[in-house]
């Protein structure tokens, strides 16, 4: 394998890592939104939600996660995250 081949292989690995990082961010954000929405659906007081989400300031819970996420949006976000992860796993397997 020549130097150019090694460089190309390294570039492909770096691109896969960048894509995986994007997928992790999508999943993490989606997980936080879903968790907050589920707590809200269960009627959990906001002060308990704050502690459950490990926020130091209740304004984070209210301002970042305060808009209730409806079922359709949550489902759509989950499907997008699943698709992104599936594509990344498929690409990394090749």
Secondary structure, 3 states (H helix, E strand, C coil): CCHHHHHHHHHHHHHHHHHHHHHHHHHHHHHHHHHHHHHHHCCCCHHHHHHHCCCCCHHHHHHHHCCCCCHHHHHHHHHHHHHHHHHHHHHHHC
